[in-house]
Each structure stands twice: as structure tokens, then as C-alpha cells.
């Protein structure tokens, strides 16, 4: 039996923390190992509990989510980070994505989609809500760059990577195996010299290699 995904929830609203914990504990492979009410306590909890992923509220007292996420990224980069925010996309998302933060979701996300997002991020994918992607792209200035040699299939996969779909969902849409999609994604990251899915998508959009498809 595979090991459970260990989750730490950091949010200054107790109702939100308890609600998230209750939803996530319904999943047999998810384990909420701790909660914290601000970034300072969250950092200490992450050090002691060593979770696989930390769900971090962006706006908190004492130490906000951005400061905590960047500090955690520096002190323990193996721990995945997923940012939680309200319905409005904060300008700080650009710096967080640029720093390699793997996930960014809105608090009104459906429980099932949150679970899928957690699985995606823990397994090395980036998960950016479509509104977040639009926000980031709005601050990117297109520029010319040396051409990157991708096959038509890799371009297609890259376009799907720009959507919130997980690799498993992309595989279902294309009627191929998840392993095939992951293999293509790995080749894309290597060819583009990018560390993760989000960075590859942003780099591709910056040079006009792909465009955001709102239908996916």
C-alpha cells in the first residue's frame, strides 16, 4: 500500500483550517499531520513534521504566506508548497511562480479539484489556477529568443501543460498513457532548459511558442 501524502495546513482562520482538514481526511491517501495559524509557526511545524506538501494562506499576520513560502523553499526545497488565496489573484503570485512555488489555487476551488491539485504538485507537476496564469502572463513582455526544436506532439502536450489539467487528465484527453505524457513533458523541460511545468509554460508563452487556450 502506497504511503499517505503528509499535509500541513497554514491559515490564520481556524474555520478554514478545520474545513480543509475535514475535506482532505476523507481521502484515504491523504494525511493532515498538522495545522498552524501563521507563517512563523508554520515554518517551525514544517521543520518538525516534515510534510510532503504545505497548503499556505497568502494573507496572514506575523509572517504572511509569501514570506513563509520563500523561506521554506530556501530551507527545505523538497517540501512542496501550494498557495491558497481568496477570489482575487494577488500581484505577489508573479514572484512566487518565478521562485518556483509549485501550486496556486483559489479558496473557492471544489474539494475534488483541490485533491487532484495536491496529487499533481506532490508528483512533480505545477498547478496554477487559470486566473493565476492570466495574471502572470499579463506581466510578461514577449521577446524573441533562439528557436526551440519541439515536435508537433510536444507542442500539443505543452499547450495542454498550460491548462490546469493533471498529466493523468491530459492523457485521458489524448487517449494515451499517463507515462507517455510524462515522457513528453520530461523531454520538453530538457529541451527548454526549464525546471518545472509552470516555468516551461511561462517561457513558451513569453517567446510566443504557445498561447493560453481557455477551452482546456
N, C-alpha and C positions, 0 to 999 in steps of 0.2 A: 504493500500500500504506500503510495507516494506521501512524502512529508507535507504537513499543512503549511500554508503560506502564513507567516507570522506578521501581524499588522499592529502598528502603533498609531493611535488617533490623537492628533493635537489640534484642539479647538477651544476657544475660551468660553463657548456656550455649552453648558452641561447637557442641555436637551439635545443639541446636535450630536455631541459625542455619544450619548446613550442611544440615540436613534440610529446612528451609523453602526455602532457596535451590535445592536439588536439585529439589524438587517444582515450584517456580514456574518454573524454567528449562525445564521440559518443555512449557510453553505458549509458542507462537510469538510471541504479542504481549506477553509479559511479560519484562522485563529487570531482573535484580538488579544494580544498579550499585554496591552497597557493603554492608558489614556493620560493626557496632560493638558493643562489649561493655558499654557503659553509656550513660546519658543524656548525660553531658558530651561524650563522644567522638561520640555520635550527633548532637548539635546541630551540632558542627563539621563532621561529614560531610554533614549536610543542607545546610549553608551552601555547602560546596564542590561537592557533587554535584547539587544542585537536583533531587531526585527528585519524581515526581508524588505518591507516597504513601510513608509511613513506617510499617512494622509495628513497634510498640513493646511490649516486655515491660513489664508493670506493675511487677513487683518486680525491682529491680536495685540494685547497690551504687553508691556515689558520688552518682549522681543517678538517682532512680527514674523509672519511666515517666510517672507523673502530672506530676512537675515538668518533665520534658523536653517532654511533650505540650503543656502550658500555655505553656511558654517558646517552643516552636516556633509555636504558634498565634498568639502575640503578634508574633514576629519575622518570620514568613513565612506568613501565613494562606492563601496559595494552595496550600501543600503539604497534602495530605490526611493524616489520621492514623487509623490503626487500632490499637486497643489489643489486646494479647494477654495472656491470663491463664490460670491453671490451672482446674481444675474448679469451684473455689469462686468465686463472684462477690464481688469486693471492694466494701466500702462506698464507696470512692472513686469508683466509677462514677457516682454521682449528680452529683458536682461536675464530672466530665469531660463528662458529657452536657450539663449546664447550661452548660458553657463552649463547647459547640458541636463537641466531638470527634465525628467522623463515624461511626466504626465501633468495635465492641467485640465480640470473638469469644473463645471458649474455645479453649485449645490442642488440645483433642481434636476439633476440627472436622475434617470429612472434607476431603481435598485439593480435591475438585471444588467443594465449597461455599465453601472459602476463596477459590478463584479467582473464583467468582461474586460473593463479598462484595467483593473488591478491585475488580472491574469496576464494581459498584454504587456504591461510595464514590467512585471516581475520576470517575464520570459524574454526581456531584452528589446521589446518594442517601445516606441514612444506613442503616447495617446494624447492628442491635442483636440479639444472640442473645436468644431468648425468655426465658431465665433472667435476663438482664440487664434486660430490660424489666420483668419481675415485680419485681425488686429495686428498681428506680427507682420503680415505681408504689406499692410498699409504703411509700414515704416521702412520697408526695404526699397532701395533705389536700384532699378535694373542696371546692369552693366555688362559689357562684353567680356568674354573670357575665352580661353582656349577651348575648342570643341571637345566634348567628352563622347567617346565612342560607346554608345549603348545600342543594343539590338532593339528591334521593334518590340519584342516581347518584354524586354527590360524597361522600355519607355512605358509600356502599358502597366507593368507592375508598379513602376514609380508613380504613375498617375493615381493608382489605387492606394499607394502608400500615403498620398496626400489627403486621403479621406480618414475618418475615424474608425474604419473597419479594421478588425484584427487580421492577422495573417490567415487564420482559420476561415474567417468570413470572406476574405478575398479569394481564397482557394475555392470556396463554395460558389462564388460568383463566376469564376473562370473554369469551373469543372476540372480542377487539377488538385493534386495533393497539397496539403499544407507544407510538406517538406520541399516540394517544387517551388512554392512561393518563397520560402525561406532561403532556398539556394539562390534564386534570382536576386533577392534582397541583399544577400551577402555579396554577390558579385557587383551589384550596384554601389554599395558602400565602398567596396575596394576600388572600383574604377573612379568614383567621385572623391575618394580620399576623405570620407566623412565618418565620424564615429558612431552615429546612430541615425535612425529613421528620420527623426524630425530635422536634424541638421542637413541630411541629404535632400529632403523635400524643399527646405528653405533655399538651399544652394541652387537647386534645379529651377526654382521659380525666379530666383534672382537673375539668372542668366537667360531666362525665357525658354528653358528646356521643356517645361510643362506649365500648365495653367491650372488654377483651382477649379475643380469640377464640382459644383454644388449639388449635382444629381447623384453623387456617390455617397 
